[in-house]
Amino acid sequence: MRVILPFTAMAVLIGGTLLAHAVEQPDPGDAAYLDPASERDIGGGRLAAALRARGTTVETAATTGEAIERVRERAGTTLFIPVPSFVDLRRLSLTGFPAGTRLVLVAAERRDLDQTAWPVRHAGTRWAARAVGADCALPLLPGPAAVQRQEYASDEHTVCYHGGLVSFDDGEATVVLVGAADPFRNDRITEHANEAFATAMLGGGRVVWLDLHEWDDSVPADEEESSATPSAEPSDGESLPELPPPPGAGGEGAPDQAQAPEPEDPPLTDAFPPSFWATLLLAAIALLALAAAGARRLGTPVAEPLPSRVPAHETMLGHARLYQRARARGPSLDVLRSTARRRLAAHLGLPPDASSTELAGHAGLPPERVRAVLDGGVPQTDADLVAAARNVQNLVRDVTRRAGAGPATSGRPPTSQGREGEPS
């Protein structure tokens, strides 16, 4: 029990922590999540107001196709995608955008990036967003911002905030991956330099805010016509990449498009930072040491002096009640038999391990009686135990009353001197 309790407490603590963390995480499917019109904690109303105060036009799009159409209306527009998991990033990465377009994606996970051919890889996920300083030379980046949760890496493009932000060019557009949603949320925007960071990412003349809370793979109605950008016309011999049809869709006589394999979820070890596992290991070692220290030590029992003197009859009664409560009739009778055997062997001058037959021969008693008393079966009831105990007592009395202790005198009638060994 002493070993189980610490580990049970540790399991409850870890389980409660995981449950509380899961409950505290905002649900991207909530209609208020980073909604530019919502004033709830997880909404983005304060960010939208800050952008408008700086002269930025904020337009809301309800579908991916609508957002793409609005971005193509004017060069230099920022497309803000708060929940990349609800967007078909494979289609988006193959879509042509006007020059100067910026795509800002928030907390894109590994399975999201696996859909694209972007030269960025997912480098891990932290337990919670951490505020870190900008460690790159990108202009307009403010001080520390809480962007390091999803971490990214790239060998050929700019990575900032210790992997919490990566920026690269994708055709005529610039793609910016931000590792956490904290700088854009109402309840986190005033912390650190989150507001300055968010307005720097989305600031400009115009922002198209994709307010999406469920899976959407819509595209503009006339994809072929809208692929031409207003600011840059394709030159001779050059063409914008064609957008492939949706997976599984095929016209008559055309083979079905093979669906891309479903990306695997990241392992559990990637969901927590190394410091979490180190802390967990340290806590486990500490609890194990505590359990080992509190558990009963191995080895033979060690006799220790009692803290106070206890009368012999109280000790005897206490032991007897313990045996009685445990209904240990057999062990109780074994204690009486072993004590009687030692007493008889010492009285008859025999070694302590003398057999019942040897005791009977030296005492001049029938061997059957001695074996029945000292080597009999286990009593089944309390009455049987009392009867067996009386037989042991009578045997000891009969042997010790006989005159002499040696074999030569063991068969003689008892004398008055033989009464000196009678128990009181």
C-alpha positions as CSV (number, residue, x, y, z in Angstrom):
1,M,0.0,0.0,0.0
2,R,2.8,2.4,0.8
3,V,4.3,1.8,-2.7
4,I,0.9,2.1,-4.5
5,L,-0.3,5.3,-2.9
6,P,2.6,7.6,-4.2
7,F,2.2,6.3,-7.8
8,T,-1.6,6.6,-7.6
9,A,-1.2,10.2,-6.5
10,M,1.2,10.8,-9.4
11,A,-1.2,9.3,-11.9
12,V,-4.1,11.4,-10.6
13,L,-1.9,14.5,-10.7
14,I,-0.8,13.9,-14.3
15,G,-4.3,12.9,-15.4
16,G,-5.8,15.9,-13.9
17,T,-3.2,18.2,-15.4
18,L,-3.8,16.7,-18.9
19,L,-7.5,17.0,-18.5
20,A,-7.3,20.6,-17.3
21,H,-5.0,21.5,-20.2
22,A,-7.3,19.9,-22.7
23,V,-10.3,21.8,-21.3
24,E,-8.4,25.1,-21.4
25,Q,-7.5,24.7,-25.0
26,P,-9.8,26.7,-27.3
27,D,-11.8,24.8,-29.8
28,P,-11.2,26.0,-33.4
29,G,-14.7,24.8,-34.3
30,D,-16.2,27.4,-31.9
31,A,-17.8,30.2,-33.9
32,A,-16.1,32.7,-31.7
33,Y,-12.6,31.4,-32.2
34,L,-10.5,34.3,-33.7
35,D,-13.7,35.8,-35.1
36,P,-13.0,39.4,-36.0
37,A,-16.5,40.4,-34.6
38,S,-16.2,38.4,-31.3
39,E,-15.3,40.0,-28.0
40,R,-15.0,36.7,-26.2
41,D,-11.6,35.6,-24.8
42,I,-10.8,33.4,-27.8
43,G,-12.1,35.9,-30.3
44,G,-10.2,38.4,-32.5
45,G,-12.3,41.5,-32.1
46,R,-9.6,43.5,-30.3
47,L,-7.1,42.7,-33.1
48,A,-9.6,43.7,-35.8
49,A,-10.2,47.0,-34.0
50,A,-6.5,47.7,-33.7
51,L,-6.0,47.1,-37.4
52,R,-8.9,49.4,-38.3
53,A,-7.4,52.1,-36.0
54,R,-4.2,51.9,-38.0
55,G,-6.0,52.4,-41.3
56,T,-6.2,48.8,-42.4
57,T,-9.4,47.6,-44.1
58,V,-10.6,44.3,-42.6
59,E,-12.9,42.2,-44.8
60,T,-14.4,38.9,-43.7
61,A,-14.7,35.8,-45.9
62,A,-16.7,32.8,-44.9
63,T,-15.2,30.3,-47.4
64,T,-11.8,29.6,-48.9
65,G,-13.1,30.3,-52.4
66,E,-14.5,33.7,-51.4
67,A,-11.3,34.6,-49.7
68,I,-9.2,33.8,-52.8
69,E,-11.5,35.8,-55.0
70,R,-11.2,38.9,-52.7
71,V,-7.5,38.6,-52.5
72,R,-7.2,38.6,-56.3
73,E,-9.2,41.8,-56.6
74,R,-6.3,43.9,-55.4
75,A,-2.5,43.4,-55.2
76,G,-0.8,43.8,-51.8
77,T,-3.7,42.1,-49.8
78,T,-3.0,40.0,-46.7
79,L,-5.0,36.8,-46.4
80,F,-5.3,35.8,-42.7
81,I,-6.0,32.1,-42.1
82,P,-6.6,31.5,-38.3
83,V,-7.3,27.7,-38.7
84,P,-5.2,26.1,-41.4
85,S,-6.6,22.7,-40.5
86,F,-10.0,23.6,-42.0
87,V,-8.5,24.7,-45.3
88,D,-7.4,22.6,-48.2
89,L,-3.7,23.8,-48.1
90,R,-2.9,21.6,-51.1
91,R,-5.2,23.6,-53.3
92,L,-4.1,26.9,-51.7
93,S,-0.4,26.2,-52.3
94,L,-1.1,25.7,-56.0
95,T,-3.3,28.8,-56.4
96,G,-1.8,31.8,-58.1
97,F,-1.9,35.1,-56.2
98,P,-1.2,38.7,-57.2
99,A,2.3,40.1,-56.4
100,G,2.7,41.5,-52.9
101,T,0.1,39.1,-51.4
102,R,0.8,37.8,-47.9
103,L,-0.6,34.6,-46.5
104,V,-0.5,34.4,-42.7
105,L,-1.3,31.0,-41.3
106,V,-1.7,30.4,-37.5
107,A,-0.5,27.3,-35.7
108,A,-0.3,25.0,-38.8
109,E,0.4,21.5,-37.6
110,R,2.5,18.7,-39.2
111,R,-0.5,17.1,-41.0
112,D,-1.3,20.5,-42.5
113,L,2.2,21.1,-43.9
114,D,2.3,17.6,-45.3
115,Q,-0.4,18.5,-47.7
116,T,1.8,21.2,-49.4
117,A,5.1,21.3,-51.2
118,W,6.3,24.3,-49.2
119,P,10.0,24.1,-48.2
120,V,9.2,24.0,-44.5
121,R,9.1,21.2,-42.1
122,H,7.4,20.8,-38.7
123,A,9.9,20.6,-35.9
124,G,7.8,19.9,-32.9
125,T,5.0,21.0,-30.6
126,R,5.3,22.6,-27.2
127,W,3.0,22.1,-24.2
128,A,2.0,25.8,-24.3
129,A,2.9,28.9,-26.2
130,R,6.1,30.6,-25.0
131,A,7.0,34.2,-25.5
132,V,10.4,34.6,-27.2
133,G,12.3,37.4,-28.8
134,A,12.8,37.9,-32.5
135,D,16.1,36.4,-33.5
136,C,16.2,37.3,-37.1
137,A,16.6,40.4,-39.3
138,L,13.0,40.6,-40.7
139,P,11.8,44.2,-40.6
140,L,9.0,45.5,-38.5
141,L,9.2,42.6,-36.0
142,P,8.6,43.9,-32.4
143,G,9.9,42.5,-29.1
144,P,9.0,39.2,-27.5
145,A,5.7,37.6,-28.7
146,A,4.0,34.3,-27.6
147,V,4.4,32.5,-30.9
148,Q,6.5,29.5,-30.0
149,R,4.2,26.5,-29.8
150,Q,4.2,24.9,-33.2
151,E,7.8,25.0,-34.2
152,Y,9.1,25.1,-37.8
153,A,12.4,24.6,-39.5
154,S,13.7,25.5,-43.0
155,D,17.2,25.1,-44.5
156,E,16.8,27.9,-47.1
157,H,14.3,30.4,-45.7
158,T,14.0,32.8,-42.7
159,V,13.1,31.3,-39.4
160,C,12.4,33.6,-36.4
161,Y,11.4,33.4,-32.8
162,H,13.3,30.2,-32.2
163,G,11.2,28.3,-34.8
164,G,7.9,30.1,-33.9
165,L,7.8,31.9,-37.2
166,V,9.0,31.2,-40.7
167,S,8.6,33.3,-43.8
168,F,9.2,32.3,-47.4
169,D,8.1,33.2,-51.0
170,D,5.7,31.0,-52.8
171,G,5.5,32.4,-56.4
172,E,4.3,36.0,-56.2
173,A,3.0,35.6,-52.7
174,T,4.8,35.6,-49.3
175,V,3.8,32.9,-46.8
176,V,4.2,33.4,-43.1
177,L,3.7,30.6,-40.6
178,V,3.0,31.7,-37.0
179,G,3.4,28.9,-34.4
180,A,0.6,30.0,-31.9
181,A,-2.7,31.9,-31.9
182,D,-2.0,33.8,-28.6
183,P,-0.9,37.1,-30.2
184,F,-4.2,37.2,-32.1
185,R,-6.6,36.4,-29.2
186,N,-8.5,38.9,-27.1
187,D,-7.3,37.5,-23.8
188,R,-3.6,37.3,-24.9
189,I,-3.1,40.3,-27.2
190,T,-2.1,42.7,-24.4
191,E,0.6,40.3,-23.1
192,H,4.3,40.9,-24.1
193,A,4.5,42.5,-27.5
194,N,1.6,40.4,-28.9
195,E,-0.4,43.3,-30.3
196,A,2.5,44.9,-32.0
197,F,3.4,41.5,-33.5
198,A,-0.1,40.8,-34.7
199,T,-0.6,44.2,-36.3
200,A,2.8,44.0,-38.0
201,M,1.9,40.6,-39.5
202,L,-1.5,41.8,-40.7
203,G,-0.9,45.5,-41.1
204,G,-1.2,47.1,-44.5
205,G,-3.9,48.5,-46.7
206,R,-6.2,45.5,-46.7
207,V,-6.8,42.2,-44.8
208,V,-9.1,39.4,-45.9
209,W,-9.9,37.5,-42.7
210,L,-11.0,33.9,-43.4
211,D,-13.5,33.3,-40.6
212,L,-13.8,29.5,-41.0
213,H,-14.9,27.0,-38.3
214,E,-15.4,23.8,-40.3
215,W,-13.7,22.0,-43.1
216,D,-13.9,23.8,-46.4
217,D,-12.4,23.0,-49.7
218,S,-14.2,25.5,-51.9
219,V,-12.5,27.3,-54.7
220,P,-13.5,30.3,-56.8
221,A,-16.3,29.5,-59.2
222,D,-14.2,30.3,-62.3
223,E,-10.7,29.1,-61.3
224,E,-9.3,29.3,-64.8
225,E,-10.3,33.0,-65.3
226,S,-9.3,34.1,-61.8
227,S,-5.9,32.6,-62.0
228,A,-4.6,35.6,-64.0
229,T,-3.3,38.2,-61.6
230,P,-4.0,41.9,-62.1
231,S,-0.4,43.0,-61.3
232,A,1.6,40.4,-63.3
233,E,0.7,38.8,-66.6
234,P,2.4,35.5,-67.5
235,S,5.0,35.9,-70.2
236,D,5.2,33.8,-73.3
237,G,6.1,30.2,-72.5
238,E,5.1,30.7,-68.9
239,S,1.9,29.8,-67.2
240,L,0.6,29.7,-63.7
241,P,0.3,26.3,-62.1
242,E,-3.0,24.6,-62.9
243,L,-5.2,23.7,-60.0
244,P,-5.9,20.0,-60.0
245,P,-9.4,18.8,-59.6
246,P,-10.6,17.6,-56.1
247,P,-9.4,14.2,-55.1
248,G,-11.6,11.4,-56.5
249,A,-13.2,13.8,-59.0
250,G,-12.8,12.8,-62.7
251,G,-14.6,13.7,-65.8
252,E,-15.9,11.2,-68.4
253,G,-12.9,9.4,-69.9
254,A,-10.5,10.9,-67.4
255,P,-8.9,8.8,-64.7
256,D,-9.7,9.5,-61.1
257,Q,-7.1,11.5,-59.2
258,A,-5.3,9.5,-56.6
259,Q,-5.9,10.8,-53.2
260,A,-2.8,11.8,-51.2
261,P,-2.1,9.5,-48.2
262,E,-3.6,10.7,-45.0
263,P,-0.7,12.2,-42.9
264,E,0.0,10.5,-39.7
265,D,-0.6,12.2,-36.4
266,P,2.6,13.3,-34.6
267,P,3.8,10.9,-31.9
268,L,2.9,11.8,-28.3
269,T,6.6,12.6,-27.5
270,D,6.4,15.5,-30.0
271,A,3.4,17.0,-28.2
272,F,5.5,18.0,-25.1
273,P,8.8,19.9,-24.8
274,P,11.8,18.0,-23.5
275,S,11.6,19.9,-20.2
276,F,8.2,18.3,-19.5
277,W,9.6,14.8,-19.9
278,A,12.6,15.6,-17.7
279,T,10.3,17.0,-15.0
280,L,8.1,13.9,-15.2
281,L,11.1,11.6,-14.9
282,L,12.4,13.5,-11.9
283,A,9.0,13.4,-10.2
284,A,8.8,9.6,-10.8
285,I,12.3,9.1,-9.4
286,A,11.4,11.2,-6.3
287,L,8.2,9.3,-5.7
288,L,10.0,6.0,-6.1
289,A,12.6,7.0,-3.6
290,L,9.9,8.1,-1.2
291,A,8.1,4.8,-1.6
292,A,11.3,2.9,-1.0
293,A,12.1,4.9,2.1
294,G,8.6,4.5,3.5
295,A,8.2,0.8,2.6
296,R,9.0,-2.0,5.0
297,R,12.7,-2.8,4.9
298,L,13.8,-6.2,3.8
299,G,15.7,-8.6,6.0
300,T,15.1,-10.6,9.2
301,P,13.2,-9.1,12.1
302,V,15.4,-7.2,14.6
303,A,14.6,-7.5,18.3
304,E,14.2,-4.1,19.9
305,P,13.5,-3.2,23.5
306,L,10.0,-2.2,24.3
307,P,9.4,1.4,25.0
308,S,7.7,0.5,28.2
309,R,7.3,-2.6,30.4
310,V,4.2,-4.7,29.7
311,P,3.0,-7.3,32.1
312,A,3.5,-10.9,30.8
313,H,-0.2,-11.8,31.1
314,E,-1.2,-8.7,29.1
315,T,1.2,-9.7,26.3
316,M,-0.1,-13.2,26.4
317,L,-3.7,-12.1,26.2
318,G,-2.9,-9.7,23.4
319,H,-1.3,-12.4,21.4
320,A,-4.1,-14.8,22.1
321,R,-6.7,-12.3,20.9
322,L,-4.8,-11.7,17.7
323,Y,-4.7,-15.4,17.1
324,Q,-8.4,-15.7,17.9
325,R,-9.4,-12.8,15.6
326,A,-7.4,-14.4,12.8
327,R,-8.9,-17.9,13.6
328,A,-5.4,-19.3,13.5
329,R,-6.2,-22.5,15.4
330,G,-3.4,-24.4,13.7
331,P,-0.6,-21.9,14.4
332,S,-1.9,-21.4,18.0
333,L,-1.7,-25.2,18.7
334,D,1.7,-25.3,17.0
335,V,3.1,-22.8,19.4
336,L,1.8,-24.9,22.4
337,R,3.2,-28.1,20.9
338,S,6.6,-26.6,20.1
339,T,6.9,-25.2,23.6
340,A,5.9,-28.5,25.1
341,R,8.4,-30.4,22.9
342,R,11.2,-28.1,24.1
343,R,10.2,-28.5,27.7
344,L,10.0,-32.2,27.5
345,A,13.3,-32.6,25.7
346,A,15.0,-30.4,28.3
347,H,13.4,-32.4,31.1
348,L,14.4,-35.7,29.7
349,G,17.9,-34.6,28.7
350,L,17.3,-34.9,25.0
351,P,18.2,-32.5,22.1
352,P,15.6,-30.0,21.2
353,D,14.9,-31.7,17.9
354,A,14.1,-35.1,19.5
355,S,11.2,-36.9,17.8
356,S,8.0,-37.9,19.5
357,T,9.0,-41.5,19.6
358,E,12.3,-40.7,21.4
359,L,10.4,-38.5,23.9
360,A,7.9,-41.4,24.5
361,G,10.7,-43.9,25.0
362,H,12.5,-41.8,27.6
363,A,9.3,-40.8,29.3
364,G,7.9,-44.4,29.5
365,L,4.7,-43.5,27.7
366,P,3.0,-45.1,24.7
367,P,4.4,-43.6,21.5
368,E,0.9,-43.4,20.0
369,R,-0.3,-41.1,22.7
370,V,2.8,-38.8,22.4
371,R,2.5,-38.6,18.6
372,A,-1.2,-37.9,18.8
373,V,-0.6,-35.1,21.2
374,L,2.5,-33.5,19.6
375,D,2.0,-34.4,15.9
376,G,-1.8,-34.5,15.6
377,G,-3.9,-32.7,13.0
378,V,-5.2,-29.2,12.9
379,P,-8.3,-28.4,15.1
380,Q,-11.3,-27.4,13.1
381,T,-13.3,-25.6,15.9
382,D,-12.4,-23.7,19.1
383,A,-13.6,-26.7,21.1
384,D,-11.1,-28.9,19.3
385,L,-8.4,-26.4,20.0
386,V,-9.2,-26.3,23.7
387,A,-9.2,-30.1,23.9
388,A,-5.9,-30.4,22.1
389,A,-4.4,-27.7,24.4
390,R,-5.5,-29.7,27.5
391,N,-4.0,-32.9,26.1
392,V,-0.6,-31.1,25.6
393,Q,-0.8,-29.7,29.2
394,N,-1.7,-33.2,30.6
395,L,1.2,-34.8,28.7
396,V,3.7,-32.3,30.0
397,R,2.3,-32.8,33.6
398,D,2.5,-36.6,33.3
399,V,6.1,-36.5,32.1
400,T,7.4,-33.9,34.5
401,R,5.7,-35.6,37.5
402,R,7.6,-38.8,36.9
403,A,10.7,-39.3,39.1
404,G,14.1,-38.6,37.4
405,A,14.8,-37.1,34.1
406,G,17.0,-39.8,32.5
407,P,16.1,-42.9,30.7
408,A,17.1,-45.1,33.6
409,T,14.5,-43.6,35.9
410,S,11.9,-42.7,33.3
411,G,9.9,-45.9,33.9
412,R,9.9,-45.7,37.8
413,P,6.8,-44.6,39.7
414,P,6.8,-40.9,40.6
415,T,8.3,-39.9,44.0
416,S,7.8,-36.8,46.1
417,Q,11.0,-35.3,44.6
418,G,9.5,-35.5,41.1
419,R,6.9,-32.8,42.1
420,E,9.6,-30.1,42.0
421,G,9.3,-29.8,38.2
422,E,5.4,-29.5,38.3
423,P,4.3,-26.4,36.6
424,S,2.4,-23.8,38.6
